[in-house]
Amino acid sequence: MSSKAFVARLAGCPVFDPQGDKVGRVRDVVMVPREAGPPRIVGFVVEVTGKRRVFLSIGRVMSIGGGQLITTGLINLRRFEQRGGEQLVLAEVLGRGVTLRDGVEARLEDLSIVESPGGEWTVDQVFLRKPRTSPFGKGPTTLAGWMDVRHDDEGEQESDHILAQLQDLPAADAATALLDLPSQRMLEVAGDLPNDRLADVLEEMSEDDQVSILDALGDDRAAEVLDQMQPDDAADLIAQLPFERGEALLDLMEPEEAEDVRMLLAYGQDTAGGLMTTEPVILASDATVAEALATIRKHEIAPALAAAVFVTLPPYEPPTGAFLGVVHFQRLLRYPPNERLGTLLDPALEPVRVDATAAELTRIMATYNLVSVPVVDATSRLVGVVTVDDVLDHILPDDWRSRDGEVRRG
């Protein structure tokens, strides 16, 4: 086993068993502070299959180095729960302010851990960044021993390292990582995320967690985040808020976004109108295959919505003109770029009415293997689309996002 490692470099490193099979990834390092010496490292938080985070004792680690950990092969799969006195290095320690012996204040950006001859792992050095000496660039860095700096456990902690990690993760994984932080730290980091990224992450959380984070934001910031969310997700979230706050946030949102959300809130949650999104890909019948492919290629369009193009008469924003039909993505690939969409409509796919129940939608999508279903009003205008993920979110139990194994480690 390597006798020294830097914690920030271990974040996201794969964990292997002795046979070389991957068992998970490192998400944090667990340490226990001591008054008379540097903190003791007791293990790692490892994310295994199913996004469950478990505790890997340092005694079960055979090797650290080369961007990976190798274990003895014995991992307790019960969910990790932080014990009293333990600190998570990435989530709670890095980013804190410290004071050097000469009185200079600095930020703790990384720390090294070393193994003693007796097999105990402790914190050795800290990698610090001092204040900037000029208006440009970052401040100078320095290494110091843990015991050579004064640590203020109650001091403000910057979130740069956590934000960088969350920015690189898929939204669902970022949501899991954010919820695994201590409550106050979670709210601080959520507040530092850009509006569009926070919107993506909120869409992957349970409604209770969404409300907790939104409650910690000021109304102006909350409205900006809601503007960035998919209208159906924003409507579901606002429906969980007290009526007065929901109305206040709608008044602060961009008028066009608020209009879509208000329309969705008017429908029952168990209906096509309540489940649909109001941002499908809509084009005219004389648009070409090339135009359709260029539209669904856009990064901001979700995969489920990019699976089909919906053809209507003008106007082309919901509620549209009369709904004409659907052209599936796979069909677009079979025809030349100049082919008109009006000649490629799927004659077998019928729209559903806004009052169709979730049960009806589920049967239709399962019967015909559909990724999305168009939703029309009483005058056959397209008002939205229900995607398979909308249906799954509705029919799965309320706690489907939570992990099992809610047992404290032994």
DAGI-V582749 format. One record per residue. N is the residue number from 1. RES is the residue in one small letter. PSI is psi in radians with two decimals (* if undefined). BURIAL is b if it has 24 or more other ideal C-beta (glycine too) atoms within 12 Angstrom, else e. D_LAST is the distance of its C-alpha to the last C-alpha in Angstrom with 2 decimals. Layout:
# DAGI-V582749
((N,RES,PSI,BURIAL,D_LAST) (N,RES,PSI,BURIAL,D_LAST))
This chain:
# DAGI-V582749
((1,m,2.35,e,24.82) (2,s,2.50,e,26.81) (3,s,-0.03,e,26.65) (4,k,2.48,e,27.08) (5,a,2.61,b,26.25) (6,f,2.28,b,27.06) (7,v,-0.80,b,24.33) (8,a,-0.51,b,26.67) (9,r,-0.27,b,27.74) (10,l,-0.31,b,24.24) (11,a,2.15,b,24.01) (12,g,-0.03,b,24.42) (13,c,2.47,b,24.40) (14,p,2.63,b,23.56) (15,v,2.22,b,20.68) (16,f,2.68,b,21.84) (17,d,3.06,b,20.68) (18,p,-0.38,e,22.92) (19,q,-0.06,e,25.37) (20,g,0.11,e,26.04) (21,d,2.33,e,24.58) (22,k,2.28,e,23.28) (23,v,-0.21,b,19.73) (24,g,-2.88,b,19.74) (25,r,2.56,b,20.81) (26,v,2.24,b,19.58) (27,r,-0.35,b,19.69) (28,d,2.96,b,18.59) (29,v,2.33,b,17.51) (30,v,2.19,b,15.04) (31,m,2.76,b,16.61) (32,v,1.99,b,16.59) (33,p,2.65,b,20.24) (34,r,2.48,e,21.88) (35,e,-0.66,e,25.27) (36,a,0.12,e,26.74) (37,g,3.13,e,25.88) (38,p,2.73,b,24.68) (39,p,2.63,b,21.17) (40,r,2.35,b,18.44) (41,i,2.18,b,16.88) (42,v,-0.27,b,13.13) (43,g,-2.87,b,13.02) (44,f,2.62,b,14.44) (45,v,2.08,b,14.30) (46,v,2.29,b,15.70) (47,e,2.08,b,17.67) (48,v,-3.03,b,17.79) (49,t,2.41,e,20.22) (50,g,0.17,e,20.81) (51,k,0.22,b,20.19) (52,r,2.41,b,16.47) (53,r,2.15,b,14.65) (54,v,2.92,b,11.34) (55,f,2.26,b,9.62) (56,l,1.91,b,11.20) (57,s,2.50,b,10.53) (58,i,-0.46,b,14.05) (59,g,-0.27,e,13.79) (60,r,0.10,b,13.81) (61,v,2.13,b,16.98) (62,m,-0.58,e,20.23) (63,s,2.40,e,22.72) (64,i,2.14,b,23.41) (65,g,2.83,e,26.98) (66,g,0.47,e,29.65) (67,g,0.42,e,27.97) (68,q,2.84,b,24.94) (69,l,2.47,b,21.63) (70,i,2.24,b,21.20) (71,t,3.03,b,17.89) (72,t,-0.15,e,17.43) (73,g,-0.13,e,17.08) (74,l,1.89,e,13.46) (75,i,2.23,b,11.57) (76,n,2.07,b,8.52) (77,l,0.19,b,10.69) (78,r,2.56,e,8.71) (79,r,2.43,b,10.47) (80,f,2.33,b,9.95) (81,e,2.28,b,10.36) (82,q,2.26,b,11.83) (83,r,2.79,e,10.95) (84,g,2.36,e,14.04) (85,g,-0.26,e,15.87) (86,e,2.60,b,14.66) (87,q,2.47,b,17.51) (88,l,2.07,b,18.07) (89,v,-0.86,b,21.01) (90,l,-0.73,b,22.86) (91,a,-0.56,b,22.42) (92,e,-0.32,b,22.86) (93,v,-0.93,b,24.46) (94,l,2.40,b,27.01) (95,g,-0.17,b,30.20) (96,r,2.72,b,30.16) (97,g,2.46,b,33.30) (98,v,2.93,b,33.65) (99,t,2.22,e,36.68) (100,l,2.92,b,38.12) (101,r,-0.49,e,39.84) (102,d,0.10,e,43.21) (103,g,-0.09,e,42.26) (104,v,2.30,e,41.98) (105,e,2.57,e,39.33) (106,a,3.00,b,37.34) (107,r,2.40,b,34.52) (108,l,1.92,b,31.37) (109,e,-0.37,b,31.41) (110,d,2.88,b,29.09) (111,l,2.65,b,27.43) (112,s,2.59,b,26.95) (113,i,2.49,b,24.06) (114,v,2.72,b,24.94) (115,e,2.26,b,23.55) (116,s,2.86,e,24.79) (117,p,-0.48,e,26.23) (118,g,0.01,e,23.28) (119,g,0.01,e,20.92) (120,e,2.42,e,19.53) (121,w,2.31,b,19.99) (122,t,2.88,b,21.66) (123,v,2.39,b,23.90) (124,d,-1.35,b,27.47) (125,q,2.80,b,30.10) (126,v,2.44,b,30.52) (127,f,2.04,b,32.90) (128,l,2.63,b,35.00) (129,r,2.14,b,37.74) (130,k,2.92,b,40.53) (131,p,2.69,e,42.80) (132,r,2.50,e,45.52) (133,t,-0.08,e,48.81) (134,s,2.88,e,50.84) (135,p,-0.21,e,50.82) (136,f,2.58,e,49.88) (137,g,-2.97,e,46.75) (138,k,2.91,e,43.55) (139,g,2.86,e,43.27) (140,p,2.74,e,43.03) (141,t,2.80,e,39.74) (142,t,2.74,b,38.69) (143,l,2.49,e,35.95) (144,a,2.73,b,34.87) (145,g,2.61,e,32.34) (146,w,-0.73,b,29.43) (147,m,-0.09,e,30.92) (148,d,0.03,e,34.39) (149,v,2.71,b,33.83) (150,r,2.19,e,33.17) (151,h,2.22,b,30.22) (152,d,1.73,e,30.63) (153,d,-0.38,e,27.25) (154,e,0.04,e,29.22) (155,g,2.86,e,31.62) (156,e,2.43,e,32.42) (157,q,2.15,b,30.43) (158,e,2.74,b,32.33) (159,s,0.18,b,30.97) (160,d,-0.79,b,32.95) (161,h,-0.63,b,30.17) (162,i,-0.72,b,28.11) (163,l,-0.69,b,31.35) (164,a,-0.70,b,32.27) (165,q,-0.81,b,29.05) (166,l,-0.56,b,29.49) (167,q,-0.52,b,33.14) (168,d,-0.21,e,32.47) (169,l,2.64,b,29.92) (170,p,2.66,e,31.08) (171,a,-0.72,b,31.24) (172,a,-0.70,e,28.44) (173,d,-0.65,b,26.05) (174,a,-0.66,b,27.33) (175,a,-0.76,b,26.64) (176,t,-0.80,b,22.98) (177,a,-0.69,b,22.72) (178,l,-0.74,b,24.59) (179,l,-0.34,b,22.49) (180,d,-0.18,b,19.30) (181,l,2.71,b,20.97) (182,p,2.60,e,20.79) (183,s,-0.88,e,23.44) (184,q,-0.70,e,26.20) (185,r,-0.68,b,25.74) (186,m,-0.78,b,25.87) (187,l,-0.65,e,29.15) (188,e,-0.82,b,30.56) (189,v,-0.73,b,29.93) (190,a,-0.70,b,31.25) (191,g,-0.42,b,34.32) (192,d,-0.19,b,34.95) (193,l,2.54,b,34.92) (194,p,2.68,e,38.43) (195,n,-0.79,b,39.64) (196,d,-0.65,e,39.79) (197,r,-0.71,b,36.29) (198,l,-0.65,b,34.81) (199,a,-0.79,b,36.78) (200,d,-0.73,b,35.36) (201,v,-0.73,b,31.76) (202,l,-0.62,b,32.41) (203,e,-0.30,b,33.81) (204,e,0.13,b,30.45) (205,m,2.86,b,28.60) (206,s,2.80,b,28.48) (207,e,-0.65,b,31.33) (208,d,-0.74,e,29.26) (209,d,-0.67,b,27.86) (210,q,-0.80,b,31.41) (211,v,-0.70,b,32.86) (212,s,-0.76,e,30.43) (213,i,-0.74,b,31.44) (214,l,-0.63,b,35.07) (215,d,-0.48,e,35.22) (216,a,-0.16,b,34.29) (217,l,2.57,b,37.24) (218,g,2.79,e,40.79) (219,d,-0.72,e,43.10) (220,d,-0.80,e,45.00) (221,r,-0.72,b,41.92) (222,a,-0.72,b,40.42) (223,a,-0.66,b,43.74) (224,e,-0.68,b,43.82) (225,v,-0.75,b,40.41) (226,l,-0.61,b,41.53) (227,d,-0.56,b,44.66) (228,q,-0.23,b,42.58) (229,m,2.76,b,40.59) (230,q,2.43,b,41.92) (231,p,-0.68,b,44.13) (232,d,-0.65,b,42.29) (233,d,-0.71,b,38.91) (234,a,-0.69,b,40.62) (235,a,-0.74,b,42.23) (236,d,-0.69,b,39.00) (237,l,-0.82,b,37.47) (238,i,-0.56,b,40.60) (239,a,-0.36,b,40.69) (240,q,-0.16,b,37.43) (241,l,2.75,b,39.00) (242,p,2.53,e,41.36) (243,f,-0.74,e,44.85) (244,e,-0.75,e,46.30) (245,r,-0.65,b,43.79) (246,g,-0.77,b,44.01) (247,e,-0.69,e,47.77) (248,a,-0.71,e,47.61) (249,l,-0.68,b,45.46) (250,l,-0.66,b,47.78) (251,d,-0.48,e,50.73) (252,l,-0.31,b,49.17) (253,m,2.85,b,48.34) (254,e,2.36,e,50.88) (255,p,-0.72,e,53.46) (256,e,-0.73,e,53.14) (257,e,-0.74,b,49.34) (258,a,-0.63,b,49.55) (259,e,-0.76,e,52.20) (260,d,-0.75,b,49.98) (261,v,-0.75,b,47.11) (262,r,-0.67,b,49.51) (263,m,-0.74,b,50.87) (264,l,-0.63,b,47.46) (265,l,-0.34,b,46.62) (266,a,-0.28,e,49.82) (267,y,2.69,b,48.50) (268,g,2.52,e,46.16) (269,q,-0.37,e,42.56) (270,d,0.33,e,42.90) (271,t,2.91,b,46.02) (272,a,-0.68,b,46.95) (273,g,-0.64,b,48.22) (274,g,-0.40,b,44.91) (275,l,-0.36,b,42.89) (276,m,2.81,b,45.28) (277,t,2.60,b,45.39) (278,t,0.30,b,48.76) (279,e,0.88,b,48.65) (280,p,3.01,b,49.54) (281,v,2.02,b,51.81) (282,i,2.26,b,55.34) (283,l,2.90,b,58.54) (284,a,2.82,b,62.20) (285,s,-0.43,b,63.74) (286,d,0.08,e,65.85) (287,a,2.67,b,62.88) (288,t,2.90,b,62.44) (289,v,-0.72,b,59.67) (290,a,-0.74,e,59.48) (291,e,-0.70,b,58.95) (292,a,-0.79,b,56.28) (293,l,-0.66,b,54.31) (294,a,-0.60,e,54.64) (295,t,-0.85,b,53.27) (296,i,-0.18,b,50.17) (297,r,-0.24,e,49.45) (298,k,2.42,e,48.62) (299,h,-0.62,e,45.12) (300,e,-0.16,e,44.58) (301,i,2.17,b,45.16) (302,a,2.59,b,42.04) (303,p,-0.72,e,42.04) (304,a,-0.61,b,42.45) (305,l,-0.43,b,45.48) (306,a,-0.06,b,46.91) (307,a,-0.22,b,47.17) (308,a,2.67,b,50.45) (309,v,2.32,b,53.41) (310,f,2.26,b,54.98) (311,v,2.24,b,58.75) (312,t,3.01,b,60.69) (313,l,2.80,e,63.94) (314,p,2.67,e,63.97) (315,p,2.88,e,62.33) (316,y,0.34,b,59.22) (317,e,2.36,e,56.71) (318,p,2.41,b,55.31) (319,p,2.26,b,57.17) (320,t,-3.00,b,59.26) (321,g,-2.96,b,62.58) (322,a,2.38,e,62.80) (323,f,2.27,b,59.99) (324,l,-0.64,b,61.45) (325,g,-3.00,b,58.59) (326,v,2.48,b,55.69) (327,v,2.10,b,55.67) (328,h,2.59,b,52.52) (329,f,-0.77,b,51.30) (330,q,-0.63,e,51.82) (331,r,-0.61,b,55.42) (332,l,-0.61,b,56.05) (333,l,-0.25,e,55.31) (334,r,-0.07,e,58.04) (335,y,2.74,e,60.93) (336,p,2.76,e,62.88) (337,p,-0.50,e,62.12) (338,n,0.05,e,65.26) (339,e,2.42,b,64.68) (340,r,2.47,b,64.68) (341,l,-0.53,b,61.69) (342,g,-0.39,e,64.04) (343,t,-0.04,e,64.85) (344,l,0.19,b,61.22) (345,l,2.50,b,59.95) (346,d,1.93,b,57.88) (347,p,-0.26,e,60.19) (348,a,-0.28,e,57.56) (349,l,2.02,b,55.06) (350,e,2.49,e,55.89) (351,p,2.89,b,54.40) (352,v,2.76,b,52.78) (353,r,2.78,b,53.83) (354,v,-0.41,b,51.78) (355,d,0.11,e,51.32) (356,a,2.47,b,49.86) (357,t,2.82,b,46.61) (358,a,-0.62,b,43.23) (359,a,-0.74,e,43.55) (360,e,-0.80,b,46.91) (361,l,-0.75,b,45.56) (362,t,-0.78,b,42.70) (363,r,-0.75,e,45.23) (364,i,-0.82,b,47.62) (365,m,-0.66,b,45.13) (366,a,-0.69,e,43.67) (367,t,-0.74,e,47.18) (368,y,0.18,e,48.66) (369,n,0.89,e,45.61) (370,l,2.54,b,46.09) (371,v,-0.49,b,44.07) (372,s,2.72,b,46.01) (373,v,2.26,b,48.62) (374,p,2.55,b,51.41) (375,v,2.26,b,51.86) (376,v,2.79,b,55.38) (377,d,-2.97,b,57.03) (378,a,-0.35,e,60.00) (379,t,0.31,e,62.42) (380,s,0.46,e,60.53) (381,r,2.43,b,59.37) (382,l,2.16,b,56.05) (383,v,-0.22,b,53.66) (384,g,-3.03,b,50.38) (385,v,2.38,b,48.17) (386,v,2.17,b,45.08) (387,t,2.90,b,42.76) (388,v,-0.59,b,40.23) (389,d,-0.52,b,37.32) (390,d,-0.75,b,38.91) (391,v,-0.75,b,38.91) (392,l,-0.76,e,35.35) (393,d,-0.57,b,34.11) (394,h,-0.70,b,36.07) (395,i,-0.35,e,35.19) (396,l,2.67,e,31.44) (397,p,2.74,e,29.32) (398,d,-0.54,e,28.81) (399,d,0.40,e,25.07) (400,w,-0.44,e,25.53) (401,r,-0.37,b,24.58) (402,s,2.71,e,21.08) (403,r,2.64,b,18.20) (404,d,-3.08,e,16.40) (405,g,0.70,e,12.76) (406,e,0.95,e,12.42) (407,v,2.36,e,8.89) (408,r,2.48,e,6.49) (409,r,2.67,b,3.79) (410,g,*,e,0.00))
